[in-house]
Amino acid sequence: MDADEPLAGNPPVLSMDEPIRPSDLLVRVALLPGSTRDAGTAGFPTDPGGVSLGRPLLFPVPAEELPSQLRRRAGAGGLRYYGVLFAFDLDPLPQGGQHAAVRFEVALADEGALAVQLHADGGALGLTFGAERARAVTPAADRAAAAAAARNGWLTRLAPRADRPRAWSFGAHRHRFGWNYEDAGGSGLPLTYGLHALIEVPSTTTVLTGRLGVRVRNRPGRRHTGGSWTATLHDTVPFREVLPDRVEHQGAAVRLCMAADVAGYSRRPNDLAARTQSWLVRVLREARHAAGIDESAVSLQFQGDGEFAVLPVGIDESRVIPRLVDGLDLALRRTNDGLGPAERMRLRFALHRGLMKPGDSGWVGAAAIAVHRILDSPPLRAALRDNPLVDYVLGVPDVLYQDVLRHSQLPPLPERFAEVTVDLPEKGFVEHCWLHVPIGEGP
């Protein structure tokens, strides 16, 4: 695997990455075995498994934060710039086989779109990694860190690691580019990868499209000695991502947030718990889609039997909230259709709004705490327990009810809410809230 540009190494810091979450997955596709390099190794297993490709994560980079040469280029040509985070996971090889080399390639459909910077790891981007968290020391790194809040674990994929040599990049200032990894020590390459590029696009471009390719070279395990074999995709994988049309606010801003929790999750056997997690992710994603929310602009935190999401700045709550609740209702109906009482997924669901900002390990702001207090409150728990036929109950603070729901002419209608007080002395929390139980609604 040739490359244009060798890059020096960094000291190891972190050792583990989380697999790509289902909500962040573009596709999982099988790798096809190719030729062997040593005819004497015939008979060793040639099943290379597959690769999981994450959806590329794009975020705008304002011209004033670019290096001086790119600022001049942006001003002269009316160009725009976006950071892109890529991630992919390889399957483990059978019988102790190892990945000896990996090539990840991107081909943008628009030849006028160019990769003007290719970062081999977070250090090149401007991130420093400690034992618990990453810190940004450049504006570009700060943008990447804020965007990665929507993709749990993606930022740590950029950390230097003992088992992952630094990449060799190729294709700078071209529309076809990528990264190569070579195992020089003989211990094999890891299974998880994260990469970052700065993309330049014409001012008229609104959607970034292209194709992703992966090629690997593998070594057999202990049962077979010597030789190697290659594997690649049957065809490159297409992607299509809408370019954000503005630079999102990176500091404190008023945002709507949502939290959900599955009732009775701890009593579910492991196989049903795993299916329930997938149902939860899908149902909440479908609800946001019904509300017209761009999922790439949503910051998600998964909690096994629950999910916390911070929605983007500037949404129209009078439209989003009714559509979100209606989308949740329909998605739950589809999911639970045909399931028995023990399998049915029932949710406590809460909304809140307030001044929030991203922190080093989550969102900072009173709303981020209050939405979970409402979610876990005795009134919501009792409402779901006392109404076994409903799929969900909804709790909102008085501020959202008075500002939005009290004036709504779309379901859930204001008269279908009951006022409750959430009083949690042990948490030092008390708030007037409104409870909605969808009894008698829908078909």
PLY file of the C-alpha trace (Angstrom):
ply
format ascii 1.0
element vertex 443
property float x
property float y
property float z
element edge 442
property int vertex1
property int vertex2
end_header
0.00 0.00 0.00
1.69 3.11 -1.22
1.20 6.58 0.21
2.24 10.11 -0.58
3.10 11.42 2.85
4.63 9.60 5.84
3.76 11.04 9.23
5.74 10.77 12.45
4.41 8.90 15.48
2.92 10.13 18.73
3.16 8.59 22.21
0.33 6.22 23.16
-2.46 7.53 25.34
-5.75 5.60 25.15
-6.30 1.92 24.49
-10.00 1.27 23.76
-12.69 2.54 21.38
-16.42 1.86 21.47
-17.93 0.19 18.38
-19.91 2.44 16.06
-23.43 2.80 17.44
-26.36 1.65 15.26
-27.66 5.22 15.01
-24.31 6.39 13.57
-23.86 3.51 11.13
-23.89 4.08 7.37
-23.66 0.39 6.46
-22.05 -2.87 7.44
-20.72 -4.76 4.43
-18.71 -7.93 3.89
-15.11 -7.86 2.67
-14.27 -10.23 -0.16
-11.01 -12.23 -0.08
-8.52 -11.52 -2.82
-5.15 -12.98 -3.71
-2.50 -14.47 -1.40
1.08 -13.20 -1.43
2.61 -16.63 -0.74
1.46 -19.68 -2.71
2.80 -21.89 0.07
0.13 -20.71 2.49
-2.81 -22.30 0.66
-5.35 -23.65 3.09
-5.29 -20.95 5.74
-8.69 -19.31 6.35
-9.42 -16.51 3.91
-12.68 -15.22 5.45
-11.85 -11.54 6.14
-15.17 -10.75 7.85
-16.65 -7.34 7.20
-16.37 -3.62 7.87
-18.81 -1.23 9.58
-18.73 2.26 8.06
-19.96 5.23 10.06
-21.95 8.05 8.49
-19.52 10.90 7.78
-20.01 13.69 10.33
-19.76 17.18 8.80
-19.52 20.53 10.54
-18.89 24.03 9.13
-15.62 25.85 9.78
-15.86 29.67 9.46
-13.32 31.43 7.27
-11.88 33.45 10.17
-10.74 30.21 11.84
-8.85 28.93 8.79
-5.08 29.17 8.26
-4.14 32.41 6.50
-3.60 30.83 3.07
-7.05 29.23 3.17
-8.65 32.47 4.39
-7.29 34.23 1.33
-8.45 31.38 -0.89
-11.93 31.43 0.65
-12.25 35.17 0.14
-11.04 35.11 -3.45
-13.11 32.15 -4.61
-16.25 32.32 -2.50
-15.43 28.87 -1.14
-16.73 27.18 2.00
-15.00 24.78 4.38
-16.21 21.82 6.41
-14.56 19.46 8.80
-15.43 15.79 8.28
-15.02 12.98 10.79
-14.86 9.44 9.38
-15.03 6.22 11.39
-14.95 2.53 10.56
-14.68 -0.81 12.39
-13.20 -4.08 11.13
-14.41 -7.51 12.18
-11.96 -9.69 14.15
-10.33 -12.40 12.04
-10.85 -16.12 12.74
-8.24 -18.37 14.34
-6.09 -15.52 15.59
-5.54 -13.83 12.22
-4.26 -10.25 12.18
-4.78 -7.15 10.08
-1.36 -6.24 8.70
-2.35 -3.19 6.62
-5.51 -1.11 6.14
-6.38 1.46 3.48
-9.40 3.77 3.81
-10.24 5.86 0.74
-12.76 8.63 0.01
-13.80 9.65 -3.49
-15.94 12.82 -3.62
-18.37 12.96 -6.53
-17.76 16.68 -7.13
-14.23 17.10 -8.45
-14.40 20.73 -7.32
-14.57 19.56 -3.70
-11.07 19.02 -2.31
-9.49 17.70 0.87
-7.24 20.63 1.79
-6.07 19.11 5.09
-5.77 15.45 6.13
-5.12 14.76 9.80
-3.58 11.46 10.78
-4.77 11.74 14.39
-6.09 14.20 16.94
-2.65 15.62 17.66
-2.33 16.87 14.09
-5.80 18.41 14.35
-5.04 20.19 17.63
-6.41 17.85 20.31
-4.55 16.77 23.41
-5.67 13.64 25.24
-5.44 12.96 28.95
-6.51 9.95 30.94
-10.18 10.96 30.96
-10.88 13.52 28.26
-9.71 15.39 25.19
-8.90 19.11 25.13
-8.92 21.36 22.09
-5.97 23.70 21.60
-6.97 25.04 18.15
-10.28 26.42 16.78
-10.50 23.50 14.33
-10.16 21.01 17.18
-12.79 22.88 19.18
-15.21 22.62 16.24
-14.49 18.89 15.90
-15.00 18.31 19.62
-18.36 20.13 19.60
-19.55 18.17 16.55
-18.39 14.87 18.03
-20.72 15.37 20.99
-23.37 13.95 18.65
-21.35 10.77 18.07
-20.42 9.10 21.32
-16.82 7.85 21.31
-15.80 9.26 17.93
-13.43 11.86 19.35
-11.38 9.28 21.27
-10.83 7.42 18.00
-8.48 10.28 17.08
-6.32 9.69 20.16
-2.81 8.24 19.71
-2.77 4.58 20.69
-0.07 2.01 21.31
-1.71 -0.57 19.01
-2.46 1.84 16.15
0.42 3.40 14.21
-0.10 6.88 12.88
-1.54 6.93 9.37
0.08 7.83 6.09
-2.26 10.22 4.28
-2.59 10.59 0.53
-4.57 12.80 -1.85
-4.17 16.24 -0.25
-5.76 18.94 -2.48
-7.58 16.28 -4.49
-11.13 14.96 -4.53
-9.83 11.41 -3.95
-7.94 10.96 -0.71
-7.46 8.67 2.24
-5.24 7.10 4.85
-3.04 3.98 5.07
-2.04 2.05 8.19
0.87 -0.41 8.24
1.69 -2.83 11.06
5.45 -2.50 11.46
5.78 -4.37 14.77
4.06 -7.63 13.84
1.42 -7.42 16.59
-1.46 -6.64 14.23
-3.60 -3.53 13.71
-6.68 -2.62 15.81
-10.29 -3.00 14.75
-11.50 0.61 15.21
-10.46 3.80 13.38
-11.29 7.51 13.28
-10.02 10.17 10.86
-10.49 13.87 10.13
-10.28 15.94 6.94
-10.92 19.59 6.09
-12.95 19.81 2.89
-13.20 22.79 0.54
-16.41 23.04 -1.50
-17.76 25.53 -4.06
-20.22 28.08 -2.67
-23.11 26.49 -4.61
-22.65 23.03 -3.11
-25.39 22.02 -0.68
-24.87 18.26 -0.44
-21.61 16.31 -0.15
-21.73 12.99 -1.95
-19.06 10.42 -2.59
-17.99 6.83 -2.07
-15.99 5.06 0.62
-13.59 2.18 0.05
-11.66 -0.14 2.34
-8.86 -2.58 1.53
-7.01 -4.75 4.04
-4.05 -7.11 4.04
-4.28 -9.91 6.60
-1.94 -12.46 8.15
-3.06 -15.95 9.21
-3.18 -17.06 12.80
-1.04 -19.54 14.68
-2.25 -22.59 12.73
-0.68 -21.27 9.56
2.73 -19.69 9.10
3.87 -17.02 6.70
2.08 -15.33 3.82
-0.82 -12.91 3.73
-3.98 -12.26 1.76
-5.85 -9.16 0.68
-9.53 -8.33 0.95
-11.66 -5.48 -0.29
-15.26 -4.39 -0.78
-17.21 -5.75 -3.72
-17.95 -2.13 -4.58
-17.31 1.19 -2.89
-20.10 2.45 -0.60
-22.00 5.65 -1.47
-22.74 8.37 1.06
-24.78 11.55 0.91
-24.69 14.21 3.63
-26.43 17.58 3.61
-23.98 20.40 4.34
-24.96 22.47 7.38
-25.89 25.90 6.09
-24.53 27.84 9.03
-21.98 27.62 11.81
-23.74 26.32 14.91
-23.37 28.22 18.15
-20.47 26.69 20.06
-21.11 28.33 23.42
-24.15 28.63 25.65
-27.48 28.80 23.83
-31.15 28.13 24.55
-31.95 24.59 23.38
-34.77 22.08 23.63
-33.75 18.74 25.11
-35.54 15.40 25.44
-35.08 12.33 27.62
-36.68 8.88 27.48
-36.52 5.77 29.62
-37.89 2.24 29.09
-40.17 1.03 31.88
-39.27 -2.35 33.41
-36.06 -2.68 31.42
-34.08 -4.31 34.25
-36.51 -7.23 34.34
-35.99 -8.11 30.67
-33.80 -11.09 29.70
-30.60 -10.27 27.82
-31.89 -11.07 24.33
-35.01 -8.94 24.80
-32.97 -6.15 26.44
-30.71 -6.01 23.36
-33.71 -5.80 21.03
-35.29 -3.16 23.26
-32.20 -0.95 22.99
-32.42 -1.12 19.18
-36.15 -0.35 19.29
-35.54 2.66 21.53
-32.87 4.16 19.28
-35.06 3.67 16.20
-38.28 5.00 17.78
-36.67 8.23 19.03
-34.84 8.78 15.74
-38.13 8.34 13.85
-39.85 10.78 16.20
-37.21 13.44 15.54
-37.46 12.77 11.80
-41.23 13.30 11.96
-40.55 16.63 13.68
-38.23 17.73 10.85
-35.08 17.64 13.00
-31.76 17.09 11.21
-30.36 14.06 13.05
-26.76 15.08 12.29
-27.35 18.25 14.36
-28.62 16.33 17.41
-26.32 15.61 20.36
-27.08 12.16 21.78
-26.15 10.43 25.00
-27.18 6.76 25.27
-27.87 5.17 28.63
-28.78 1.56 27.84
-32.45 1.74 28.77
-32.66 5.45 28.02
-31.53 8.28 25.78
-30.84 11.99 26.30
-30.83 14.28 23.27
-30.09 17.99 22.85
-31.75 19.47 19.76
-30.15 22.15 17.56
-30.42 25.88 18.15
-33.16 27.88 16.47
-35.96 25.32 16.03
-39.64 26.37 15.98
-40.95 24.68 19.12
-44.59 25.33 18.18
-44.10 23.03 15.19
-41.43 20.67 16.49
-43.02 19.61 19.81
-46.43 18.48 18.45
-44.78 16.66 15.56
-42.22 15.10 17.88
-44.92 13.74 20.21
-47.04 12.54 17.30
-44.00 10.88 15.72
-43.19 9.17 19.01
-46.75 7.88 19.30
-46.77 6.44 15.77
-43.28 4.91 16.05
-44.21 3.20 19.34
-47.43 1.86 17.84
-45.49 0.35 14.92
-42.88 -1.14 17.23
-45.37 -2.66 19.68
-47.77 -3.97 17.05
-48.00 -7.72 17.53
-45.83 -7.85 20.66
-47.01 -9.51 23.84
-47.31 -7.69 27.18
-43.86 -8.89 28.31
-42.17 -7.63 25.14
-43.99 -4.34 24.65
-41.81 -1.23 25.02
-43.34 1.52 27.17
-41.62 4.85 27.75
-41.46 7.72 30.16
-40.73 10.77 28.02
-39.80 14.32 29.11
-38.96 17.62 27.44
-37.29 20.74 28.80
-35.74 23.93 27.52
-33.00 26.18 28.83
-29.59 27.74 28.43
-27.11 24.93 27.79
-23.55 24.50 26.59
-21.38 21.47 25.79
-18.92 20.51 28.53
-16.02 18.09 28.73
-18.20 15.09 29.59
-21.73 16.18 28.70
-24.08 19.15 28.55
-23.99 21.87 31.20
-27.18 23.68 32.18
-30.16 23.47 34.51
-32.41 22.04 31.76
-30.12 19.02 31.26
-30.60 18.14 34.95
-34.28 19.09 35.22
-35.40 16.97 32.27
-34.05 13.87 34.03
-35.67 14.88 37.33
-39.04 15.07 35.54
-38.37 11.82 33.69
-37.67 9.90 36.91
-40.32 11.64 39.02
-43.05 9.79 40.95
-45.89 11.43 38.92
-44.55 10.06 35.61
-43.80 6.63 37.07
-47.26 6.42 38.63
-48.98 7.58 35.42
-47.33 4.84 33.36
-47.99 2.21 36.03
-51.65 3.18 36.45
-52.38 3.26 32.70
-51.13 -0.10 31.38
-52.68 0.34 27.93
-50.70 3.45 26.94
-47.29 3.25 25.25
-45.86 6.39 26.85
-46.44 9.28 29.22
-45.05 12.77 28.69
-43.84 15.32 31.24
-42.98 18.96 30.46
-42.05 21.94 32.65
-44.44 24.81 33.16
-42.31 27.09 30.97
-42.82 24.87 27.91
-46.51 24.39 28.60
-47.16 28.12 29.01
-44.98 29.20 26.06
-45.91 26.51 23.55
-48.44 23.84 24.46
-51.09 26.08 26.06
-51.55 27.76 22.66
-51.27 24.66 20.49
-54.09 23.62 18.16
-52.34 20.36 17.36
-52.25 17.23 19.55
-51.37 16.89 22.31
-53.98 19.58 23.02
-53.56 21.72 26.16
-56.70 20.35 27.83
-55.16 16.85 27.72
-52.46 17.90 30.22
-52.75 17.75 33.99
-50.73 20.01 36.28
-48.44 18.20 38.74
-45.66 19.17 41.12
-42.36 17.32 40.92
-40.95 17.57 44.44
-37.71 15.69 45.12
-36.40 16.87 48.52
-33.44 14.49 48.44
-32.33 16.18 45.19
-33.22 19.70 46.28
-35.54 19.93 43.26
-39.10 21.19 42.95
-40.84 22.31 39.74
-44.38 22.79 38.52
-44.90 20.52 35.52
-47.59 19.20 33.20
-48.36 15.55 32.58
-49.86 14.08 29.42
-51.28 10.54 29.32
-52.48 9.66 25.78
-55.69 7.87 26.85
-58.23 7.52 24.07
-55.96 9.10 21.43
-55.05 7.68 18.05
-56.80 4.93 16.07
0 1
1 2
2 3
3 4
4 5
5 6
6 7
7 8
8 9
9 10
10 11
11 12
12 13
13 14
14 15
15 16
16 17
17 18
18 19
19 20
20 21
21 22
22 23
23 24
24 25
25 26
26 27
27 28
28 29
29 30
30 31
31 32
32 33
33 34
34 35
35 36
36 37
37 38
38 39
39 40
40 41
41 42
42 43
43 44
44 45
45 46
46 47
47 48
48 49
49 50
50 51
51 52
52 53
53 54
54 55
55 56
56 57
57 58
58 59
59 60
60 61
61 62
62 63
63 64
64 65
65 66
66 67
67 68
68 69
69 70
70 71
71 72
72 73
73 74
74 75
75 76
76 77
77 78
78 79
79 80
80 81
81 82
82 83
83 84
84 85
85 86
86 87
87 88
88 89
89 90
90 91
91 92
92 93
93 94
94 95
95 96
96 97
97 98
98 99
99 100
100 101
101 102
102 103
103 104
104 105
105 106
106 107
107 108
108 109
109 110
110 111
111 112
112 113
113 114
114 115
115 116
116 117
117 118
118 119
119 120
120 121
121 122
122 123
123 124
124 125
125 126
126 127
127 128
128 129
129 130
130 131
131 132
132 133
133 134
134 135
135 136
136 137
137 138
138 139
139 140
140 141
141 142
142 143
143 144
144 145
145 146
146 147
147 148
148 149
149 150
150 151
151 152
152 153
153 154
154 155
155 156
156 157
157 158
158 159
159 160
160 161
161 162
162 163
163 164
164 165
165 166
166 167
167 168
168 169
169 170
170 171
171 172
172 173
173 174
174 175
175 176
176 177
177 178
178 179
179 180
180 181
181 182
182 183
183 184
184 185
185 186
186 187
187 188
188 189
189 190
190 191
191 192
192 193
193 194
194 195
195 196
196 197
197 198
198 199
199 200
200 201
201 202
202 203
203 204
204 205
205 206
206 207
207 208
208 209
209 210
210 211
211 212
212 213
213 214
214 215
215 216
216 217
217 218
218 219
219 220
220 221
221 222
222 223
223 224
224 225
225 226
226 227
227 228
228 229
229 230
230 231
231 232
232 233
233 234
234 235
235 236
236 237
237 238
238 239
239 240
240 241
241 242
242 243
243 244
244 245
245 246
246 247
247 248
248 249
249 250
250 251
251 252
252 253
253 254
254 255
255 256
256 257
257 258
258 259
259 260
260 261
261 262
262 263
263 264
264 265
265 266
266 267
267 268
268 269
269 270
270 271
271 272
272 273
273 274
274 275
275 276
276 277
277 278
278 279
279 280
280 281
281 282
282 283
283 284
284 285
285 286
286 287
287 288
288 289
289 290
290 291
291 292
292 293
293 294
294 295
295 296
296 297
297 298
298 299
299 300
300 301
301 302
302 303
303 304
304 305
305 306
306 307
307 308
308 309
309 310
310 311
311 312
312 313
313 314
314 315
315 316
316 317
317 318
318 319
319 320
320 321
321 322
322 323
323 324
324 325
325 326
326 327
327 328
328 329
329 330
330 331
331 332
332 333
333 334
334 335
335 336
336 337
337 338
338 339
339 340
340 341
341 342
342 343
343 344
344 345
345 346
346 347
347 348
348 349
349 350
350 351
351 352
352 353
353 354
354 355
355 356
356 357
357 358
358 359
359 360
360 361
361 362
362 363
363 364
364 365
365 366
366 367
367 368
368 369
369 370
370 371
371 372
372 373
373 374
374 375
375 376
376 377
377 378
378 379
379 380
380 381
381 382
382 383
383 384
384 385
385 386
386 387
387 388
388 389
389 390
390 391
391 392
392 393
393 394
394 395
395 396
396 397
397 398
398 399
399 400
400 401
401 402
402 403
403 404
404 405
405 406
406 407
407 408
408 409
409 410
410 411
411 412
412 413
413 414
414 415
415 416
416 417
417 418
418 419
419 420
420 421
421 422
422 423
423 424
424 425
425 426
426 427
427 428
428 429
429 430
430 431
431 432
432 433
433 434
434 435
435 436
436 437
437 438
438 439
439 440
440 441
441 442
